[in-house]
Amino acid sequence: MRLCWHDEFVVNSQNDPDFHAAGHGLRSGNREPPILKQNLSDEPLPNGDLARLEKQLERAKQNAAGAERLYKIGVLAKMEVEQRLLKVIRCESDLANARVGRAKDEVAEKESQLATGEITRDELESVKTALAQLTEASQVATAKRERAELEAAEANLRRQQKLLKLGIGQRSDVTRAEEKLAELKTPKN
């Protein structure tokens, strides 16, 4: 009789009291898989780690790159393609906002250096110019994100209404899609 790695793991873990004491055993009732680091949060970072955001953007672009082709051959649903493209836009917006945050910190640092005489006014002005450019890029990215999220919500509402009309969907799904669309259409202060 030959055991595979899975069988060896089960046999070894059944005989290991530390395995069961830690709550990993099958008898302990703990059958949920562990939380993976990548599943914790997709929320934008407060001041943003630029390298991490750039990596997220690159990963999102790679995921979205072949999505249209996969949709055409029937591997992906249209909704999945739309979600991948929306994720790219969200990552671009988050990265632009993080760059603005970092530039603001740099301007504050340069202003304090100017006050102590370490740099000239020209150097401060160049940093402020860069901040203005990054702010403009951030505003464009935010507008693009809002527009894309609104379009996605409208497409979702149409999809849910169509499913309800066909008798496949739920009224609650249509209501939820309507609420999401109304939330996105309300002006932000």
C-alpha positions in Angstrom: 0.0 0.0 0.0 1.4 3.3 -1.1 0.4 6.6 0.7 0.3 9.9 -1.0 1.2 13.2 0.8 -2.4 13.8 1.8 -2.7 10.3 3.4 0.6 10.8 5.2 -0.6 14.2 6.5 -3.9 12.7 7.8 -2.1 9.7 9.4 0.6 12.0 11.0 -1.9 14.6 12.2 -4.2 12.0 13.8 -1.3 10.8 16.0 0.0 14.3 16.9 -1.6 15.6 20.1 -0.3 19.2 19.4 -2.1 19.2 16.1 -5.5 18.6 17.9 -4.6 20.9 20.8 -4.0 23.8 18.4 -7.5 23.3 17.0 -6.4 22.0 13.7 -7.8 18.5 13.9 -10.9 17.3 12.2 -12.5 16.3 15.5 -12.2 19.9 16.9 -15.1 21.1 14.7 -12.8 23.8 13.1 -13.5 23.1 9.5 -13.1 26.7 8.1 -9.9 27.3 6.2 -7.5 29.8 7.6 -7.8 33.4 6.5 -5.3 34.2 3.8 -3.4 37.4 3.8 -4.7 38.4 0.3 -8.3 38.0 1.5 -8.1 40.5 4.4 -8.9 43.7 2.7 -9.1 45.6 -0.7 -9.6 48.9 1.0 -7.4 51.7 -0.1 -4.5 52.4 2.3 -4.7 55.6 4.3 -1.3 57.2 3.3 -0.5 54.3 1.0 2.5 52.2 0.5 3.4 53.2 -3.0 5.3 50.0 -3.8 2.4 47.8 -2.7 -0.1 49.9 -4.6 2.0 49.7 -7.7 2.3 46.0 -7.3 -1.5 45.7 -6.9 -2.0 47.8 -10.0 0.4 45.6 -12.0 -1.4 42.5 -10.8 -4.8 43.9 -11.7 -3.6 44.9 -15.2 -2.2 41.3 -15.7 -5.5 39.8 -14.6 -7.5 42.1 -16.9 -5.2 41.7 -19.9 -6.6 38.5 -21.3 -10.0 38.8 -19.8 -11.7 39.9 -23.1 -10.3 37.0 -25.0 -11.3 34.6 -22.2 -14.8 36.1 -22.3 -15.0 35.5 -26.1 -14.1 31.8 -25.8 -16.6 31.3 -23.0 -14.2 30.9 -20.0 -15.2 34.1 -18.2 -18.6 35.8 -17.7 -19.0 39.3 -19.0 -19.5 40.5 -15.4 -16.1 39.1 -14.4 -14.4 41.0 -17.3 -16.1 44.2 -16.1 -15.0 43.6 -12.5 -11.4 43.1 -13.6 -11.4 46.3 -15.6 -13.0 48.2 -12.7 -10.3 46.9 -10.4 -7.6 48.3 -12.6 -9.3 51.7 -12.5 -9.7 51.5 -8.7 -6.0 50.6 -8.3 -5.0 53.5 -10.6 -7.1 55.9 -8.5 -5.7 54.6 -5.2 -2.1 54.9 -6.5 -2.7 58.5 -7.7 -4.2 59.5 -4.4 -1.2 57.9 -2.5 1.2 59.8 -4.7 -0.5 63.0 -3.8 -0.3 62.2 -0.1 3.4 61.5 -0.4 3.9 64.7 -2.4 2.1 66.8 0.3 4.4 65.3 2.9 7.4 66.2 0.8 6.1 69.8 0.3 5.7 70.1 4.1 9.2 68.8 4.6 10.7 71.1 2.0 8.9 74.1 3.6 10.5 73.3 6.9 13.9 73.0 5.1 13.4 76.4 3.5 12.6 77.9 6.9 15.9 76.6 8.2 17.8 77.7 5.0 18.7 74.2 3.8 17.1 74.7 0.3 16.2 77.5 -2.0 12.8 78.8 -2.9 13.3 77.4 -6.4 13.6 73.9 -5.1 10.4 74.4 -3.1 8.6 75.7 -6.1 9.6 72.7 -8.2 8.2 70.4 -5.5 5.0 72.4 -5.4 4.7 72.2 -9.2 5.1 68.4 -9.0 2.3 68.4 -6.3 0.0 70.4 -8.6 0.6 67.9 -11.4 0.0 64.9 -9.2 -3.2 66.5 -7.8 -4.5 67.1 -11.2 -3.7 63.5 -12.2 -5.4 62.3 -9.0 -8.6 64.3 -9.8 -8.7 62.8 -13.3 -8.2 59.3 -11.9 -10.9 59.9 -9.3 -13.4 61.2 -11.9 -12.6 58.1 -14.1 -13.2 55.8 -11.1 -16.5 57.4 -10.2 -17.6 57.3 -13.8 -16.6 53.6 -14.1 -18.3 52.6 -10.8 -21.5 54.4 -12.0 -21.4 52.6 -15.3 -20.8 49.3 -13.6 -23.8 49.9 -11.2 -26.0 50.8 -14.1 -25.0 47.6 -16.0 -25.6 45.6 -12.8 -29.1 47.1 -12.4 -29.9 46.2 -16.0 -28.6 42.7 -15.5 -30.6 42.2 -12.4 -33.8 43.5 -14.0 -33.3 41.2 -16.9 -32.8 38.3 -14.6 -35.9 39.2 -12.7 -37.9 39.5 -15.9 -36.7 36.0 -16.9 -37.8 34.6 -13.6 -34.3 33.8 -12.5 -33.4 36.8 -10.3 -34.7 38.0 -7.0 -36.5 41.3 -6.3 -34.1 41.9 -3.4 -31.2 41.8 -5.9 -32.9 44.5 -8.1 -33.6 46.6 -5.0 -30.0 46.3 -3.8 -28.7 47.3 -7.3 -31.1 50.3 -7.4 -29.8 51.4 -3.9 -26.2 51.1 -5.0 -26.9 53.1 -8.1 -28.7 55.8 -6.1 -25.8 55.9 -3.6 -23.3 56.5 -6.4 -25.5 59.2 -8.0 -25.8 61.2 -4.9 -23.4 64.2 -4.9 -20.5 63.9 -2.5 -19.7 66.8 -0.2 
